[in-house]
Amino acid sequence: MCPDCEDFARTVLLLGQLALYADTSGADLDFVDAVSPALAASLPEPPAVPGEES
């Protein structure tokens, strides 16, 4: 997997796990509110699709 693809996939996975955590009983929503914008801002550009122009 290309380095950009790996970063993108890892960040999307973390955002999904954070969303699941936010829905659990007893979740620290202050933590979710603090971390989610920073994590979303760190989301790299999606990897280029082979054959598509950028």
C-alpha positions in Angstrom: 0.0 0.0 0.0 1.3 3.5 -0.9 2.3 5.7 2.0 -0.5 8.2 1.3 -3.0 5.4 1.0 -1.9 4.0 4.4 -2.2 7.5 6.1 -5.6 8.1 4.6 -6.9 4.6 5.6 -5.5 4.9 9.2 -7.0 8.3 9.7 -10.4 7.2 8.4 -10.2 4.2 10.7 -9.5 6.4 13.7 -12.4 8.7 12.8 -14.7 5.7 12.6 -13.5 4.3 15.9 -13.9 7.7 17.5 -17.5 7.8 16.3 -18.2 4.4 17.7 -16.7 5.4 21.0 -18.8 8.5 21.1 -21.9 6.3 20.9 -20.9 4.1 23.8 -22.4 4.5 27.3 -20.1 6.6 29.5 -18.0 8.0 26.6 -16.1 11.1 27.5 -17.8 13.5 25.0 -15.4 16.3 26.0 -12.6 14.1 24.7 -14.5 13.4 21.5 -15.2 17.1 21.0 -11.6 17.9 21.5 -10.1 15.2 19.4 -12.5 14.9 16.4 -11.8 18.3 14.8 -8.1 17.8 15.0 -8.3 14.3 13.6 -10.5 15.4 10.8 -8.2 18.3 10.0 -5.3 15.9 9.8 -7.1 13.8 7.2 -4.8 13.8 4.1 -6.1 14.2 0.6 -7.6 10.9 -0.7 -5.2 8.9 -2.7 -5.4 9.4 -6.5 -7.4 6.9 -8.4 -5.3 5.3 -11.2 -6.4 6.6 -14.6 -8.1 9.7 -13.3 -6.7 13.2 -14.0 -6.0 15.4 -11.0 
